[in-house]
C-alpha cells in the first residue's frame, strides 16, 4: 500500500479498556513473563469475544486519530512477550523459574526444560482479524529471540546462546507465517539488546539475524529503554544500536521523545527506515502537534524525511485511554503539519 510522507504508527500496544483488564493490577507489577490470567476482568468463557471487541475499538481509535499504519493494539496480550513465549513447546510455565528483569528485580519466567519449538502459528489468527477489519497498512509485533532468552530460566541448553538460537528458529517461522497471513510489517521487539548490550553483541545479534533468515516481507526491530511507567530513568544514548547497521532488518524503532536522545547515532543507520519515537509515554499529558513536529525535525539533518515513520516511544499499554487517543491525534496532526512544510 502507498504510504504518505512521514507515516504514523504505534510501536505496538494500545491502552486496553478498564472493563477488559484490571489496570491497577497491571500497573502494580512488572510485565509478566509467565501467564497472568488474574489480570483479565472477563470470565474465561467470554474472554476471546471480549478481546475481539476491544481489538476492534483499538483499530477504530487508530483510524479515527488518523494513523497510517495500524496494529491490533496487542489487546489480547498480558505483556508484549508472554503471549508468544508461553505458547512454545519446551518451556514449563506451570513450574516457572526466575530471572532478573532489566531493572534488576527477580521475576517468575518460563523455565526451559526441553527443545524450544513452535507447535503452531501463534499470532496468525490475530493478524487475520486485524487484516479483516482495516484497509490500512498493518503491522504486528513478535518478541525477539534474544529478549525471550533473557526472560527465561535455561535448564536445558548448554548456554544462553544456544537457547537464543532455538528461540530464533521459532520466531523465524512465526514471522514468515505472519507475512503469509497478510502482514505488511512484522516487528521483532528486542528491548533487552539495550539492557544487556554485551550479551547482545556476543550472540543476540546473531540470533536476530537467524530470526530474519529467508524472510521476504518488510521487517522492523524495536529497541527501547523499557516502559516509561516502570523504568523512569532514560540515558542520553543507546548502548546497542549502531550494531544493527549490518542487520537484514528494514526498519529500526527507537525512542527519542522522553530521553531527548542524541540523534547522531542515526548517521550509522542511513540504509534503514527509522521508526522515530516522538510521543513521550512517561506522562498522560497530551503534547501539542507543534511539540511533536519539533521532535521529528531533530532527525531531518541525519536522515531524510522519506526514511522516517513517526511513532510512539514505546507501547501505550500503561496510558489512560483518553491520553492515548489524544497523543495519537497529536502525532497525526504533527505529520500533517510537517508534510505541508516539506511540500
C-alpha positions in Angstrom: 0.0 0.0 0.0 1.2 3.6 -0.7 2.0 5.5 2.4 2.3 9.3 2.7 5.5 11.1 3.7 6.2 10.6 7.4 3.6 7.9 8.0 2.4 7.5 11.6 2.1 4.3 13.7 2.1 2.9 17.2 5.1 0.9 18.3 2.7 -1.9 19.1 0.4 -1.8 22.1 -2.6 0.5 22.7 -4.3 1.1 26.1 -6.6 -1.9 27.0 -10.0 -0.9 28.3 -10.7 -1.0 32.0 -13.6 -3.4 31.5 -11.2 -5.9 29.9 -8.1 -5.8 32.1 -7.5 -4.8 35.7 -5.3 -1.8 35.0 -4.5 -1.3 38.7 -3.0 -4.8 38.9 -1.3 -4.2 35.6 0.3 -1.0 36.8 1.4 -2.5 40.1 3.8 -5.1 38.7 6.5 -5.7 36.1 5.4 -7.0 32.7 4.6 -10.7 33.3 6.8 -13.3 31.6 4.6 -16.3 32.5 0.8 -16.2 32.2 -1.1 -13.7 34.4 -4.7 -14.7 33.9 -5.7 -12.8 37.1 -5.3 -9.5 35.1 -8.4 -10.2 33.0 -11.8 -8.9 34.3 -13.8 -11.1 31.9 -14.8 -14.7 32.6 -12.7 -17.2 30.6 -15.8 -18.3 28.6 -16.3 -14.8 27.3 -12.7 -13.6 27.2 -11.9 -14.3 23.5 -15.1 -12.5 22.4 -14.3 -9.5 24.7 -10.7 -9.3 23.3 -12.1 -9.3 19.8 -14.4 -6.4 20.7 -11.6 -4.5 22.4 -9.3 -5.1 19.4 -12.0 -3.5 17.2 -12.1 -0.5 19.4 -8.3 -0.2 19.2 -8.3 -0.4 15.4 -11.0 2.2 15.2 -9.2 4.5 17.6 -6.1 4.4 15.5 -8.1 5.0 12.3 -10.1 7.9 13.9 -6.9 9.5 15.1 -5.5 9.4 11.6 -2.7 6.9 11.9 -1.4 5.4 8.6 -0.1 2.1 9.9 -2.4 0.2 12.2 -1.7 -2.6 14.8 -4.0 -4.8 16.8 -3.0 -2.9 19.9 -1.7 -6.1 21.4 -5.1 -6.2 23.2 -5.0 -10.0 23.7 -1.7 -9.9 25.5 -0.9 -9.7 29.2 2.5 -8.4 28.1 4.3 -7.9 24.9 6.3 -11.1 25.2 4.4 -13.7 27.3 1.6 -14.2 24.7 4.1 -15.8 22.3 6.8 -17.1 24.8 4.3 -19.2 26.8 2.8 -20.8 23.6 6.1 -22.6 22.8 6.9 -26.2 23.5 10.0 -26.9 25.7 9.1 -24.4 28.4 7.4 -25.1 31.7 5.1 -22.3 32.7 3.4 -24.2 35.5 6.6 -24.6 37.4 8.4 -21.3 36.5 12.0 -20.3 37.0 13.4 -17.0 38.0 15.4 -14.4 36.1 16.3 -10.8 36.7 14.4 -8.2 34.7 16.1 -5.2 33.2 15.8 -3.2 36.4 17.5 -6.0 38.5 14.3 -7.4 40.1 13.7 -11.2 40.1 10.7 -12.2 38.1 8.9 -15.5 37.5 9.8 -16.7 34.0 9.3 -19.7 31.7 11.7 -22.5 32.6 13.3 -24.1 29.6 13.1 -27.9 30.1 13.4 -29.3 26.6 13.9 -28.3 23.0 12.1 -25.0 22.2 9.7 -25.5 19.3 6.7 -23.6 18.0 3.9 -26.2 17.8 1.7 -24.0 15.6 1.4 -20.4 14.4 0.7 -18.3 17.5 -0.5 -14.9 16.2 -1.7 -15.7 12.6 -5.3 -15.6 13.6 -4.7 -12.2 15.4 -3.2 -10.9 12.2 -6.1 -12.2 10.1 -8.6 -10.5 12.4 -6.7 -7.2 12.0 -6.5 -7.6 8.2 -10.2 -8.2 8.0 -11.1 -5.1 9.9 -9.0 -2.3 8.4 -7.9 -1.4 4.8 -4.8 0.4 6.1 -1.2 -0.8 6.2 -0.9 -3.2 9.1 1.9 -4.2 11.5 2.1 -6.9 14.1 4.8 -7.5 16.7 6.7 -10.6 17.9 9.0 -10.8 20.9 12.6 -11.2 19.8 14.7 -14.3 20.4 17.4 -12.6 22.4 14.9 -10.9 24.7 13.0 -14.2 25.3 16.3 -15.9 26.1 16.9 -13.3 28.8 13.3 -13.7 30.1 13.7 -17.4 30.8 15.5 -19.8 33.1 17.6 -22.2 31.0 17.5 -25.7 32.4 18.1 -27.5 29.1 20.5 -25.8 26.7 24.3 -25.7 27.3 24.3 -21.9 27.4 22.2 -18.8 26.8 23.4 -18.5 23.2 22.0 -22.0 22.3 18.7 -21.0 23.9 18.6 -17.8 21.9 19.2 -19.6 18.7 16.4 -22.0 19.4 14.1 -19.1 20.1 15.3 -17.6 16.8 14.0 -20.6 14.8 10.6 -20.2 16.4 10.5 -16.5 15.7 11.6 -17.0 12.1 8.7 -19.4 11.4 6.3 -17.1 13.1 7.4 -14.0 11.1 7.1 -15.9 7.8 3.6 -17.1 8.7 2.5 -13.6 9.7 3.6 -12.3 6.3 1.8 -15.1 4.6 -1.3 -14.2 6.6 -1.3 -10.6 5.3 1.1 -8.6 7.5 2.6 -5.6 5.8 5.2 -5.2 8.5 6.3 -7.6 11.2 8.2 -6.1 14.1 10.5 -8.0 16.4 10.7 -6.5 19.9 14.2 -6.7 21.3 14.4 -4.3 24.3 17.0 -6.4 26.1 19.5 -5.6 23.5 19.6 -2.1 25.0 19.5 -3.5 28.6 22.3 -6.1 28.1 24.5 -4.9 25.2 27.5 -7.2 25.9 25.4 -10.3 25.5 23.6 -8.7 22.6 26.9 -8.3 20.8 28.1 -11.7 21.8 25.2 -13.7 20.4 22.0 -11.6 20.4 22.6 -10.1 17.0 23.3 -13.5 15.5 20.0 -14.7 17.0 18.2 -11.7 15.5 19.8 -12.4 12.1 18.7 -16.0 12.3 15.1 -14.9 13.1 15.2 -12.9 9.9 16.8 -15.5 7.7 14.8 -16.1 4.4 12.1 -13.5 5.4 10.9 -11.7 2.3 8.4 -9.3 3.8 9.1 -5.9 5.5 10.5 -6.3 9.0 11.3 -4.0 11.9 13.1 -4.3 15.2 12.2 -2.3 18.2 14.9 -1.3 20.7 13.9 0.7 23.8 14.7 1.7 27.3 11.6 -0.1 28.8 8.1 1.0 29.6 8.2 4.6 30.9 5.6 3.8 33.6 8.1 1.3 35.1 11.6 2.4 34.0 11.8 6.1 34.8 15.4 7.0 34.1 16.4 7.4 30.5 20.1 7.5 29.3 21.1 10.1 26.6 22.1 7.4 24.2 21.6 3.7 23.3 24.2 1.2 24.5 23.3 -1.0 21.5 22.1 0.5 18.2 24.9 1.1 15.6 25.4 -2.7 15.6 22.1 -3.0 13.7 23.5 -1.3 10.6 24.5 -4.7 9.2 21.4 -6.5 10.2 19.0 -7.5 7.4 16.1 -5.8 9.1 14.3 -3.0 7.0 13.2 -0.7 9.8 14.5 0.2 13.3 12.2 1.6 16.0 13.9 3.9 18.6 12.6 6.2 21.3 13.7 9.9 21.3 10.9 11.9 23.0 11.3 11.3 26.7 15.1 10.8 26.6 15.9 13.7 24.2 18.1 11.2 22.5 21.3 12.3 20.8 20.3 11.6 17.2 23.9 11.4 15.9 23.6 7.6 16.0 21.2 7.8 13.0 24.2 8.7 10.8 25.2 5.0 11.2 21.8 3.8 10.1 21.2 5.6 6.8 20.3 2.4 5.0 17.3 1.8 7.3 13.9 3.3 7.7 13.7 4.8 11.2 10.6 4.4 13.3 11.1 7.6 15.3 9.6 7.8 18.7 8.2 11.3 19.1 5.5 10.7 21.8 6.5 10.8 25.4 4.8 8.0 27.4 6.1 9.0 30.8 3.2 11.4 31.3 -0.5 11.3 30.4 -0.3 14.9 29.3 -1.1 15.2 25.6 1.6 17.0 23.6 0.8 19.8 21.1 1.3 18.9 17.4 3.9 21.6 17.3 6.0 19.9 20.0 5.7 16.6 18.3 6.7 18.1 15.0 9.8 19.8 16.7 10.9 16.4 18.0 10.6 14.9 14.4 12.6 17.8 12.9 15.6 16.9 15.0 16.2 13.9 12.8 16.0 15.6 9.5 19.7 16.6 9.3 20.6 13.0 10.0 18.3 11.1 7.6 15.8 12.2 5.0 12.1 12.5 6.0 11.4 9.8 3.4 13.1 7.3 5.7 11.1 8.2 8.8 8.0 6.7 10.3 6.6 8.8 13.2 5.7 6.7 16.2 5.3 6.5 20.0 8.5 5.9 22.1 7.2 2.5 23.2 3.9 0.7 23.8 0.9 2.7 25.0 -0.2 -0.2 27.2 0.1 1.7 30.5 -1.5 5.0 29.4 -5.1 6.0 30.2 -7.2 5.6 27.1 -8.0 9.3 26.8 -4.4 10.2 26.9 -3.5 7.5 24.3 -6.2 8.8 22.0 -5.0 12.4 22.4 -1.4 11.6 21.8 -2.2 9.7 18.6 -4.2 12.6 17.3 -1.3 15.0 18.1 1.1 12.7 16.3 -1.1 12.6 13.2 -1.6 16.4 13.3 2.2 16.8 13.6 2.7 14.7 10.5 0.2 16.8 8.5 2.0 20.0 9.6 5.4 18.6 8.6 4.1 17.4 5.2 2.8 20.9 4.5 6.2 22.3 5.4 8.1 19.9 3.2 5.8 20.4 0.3 
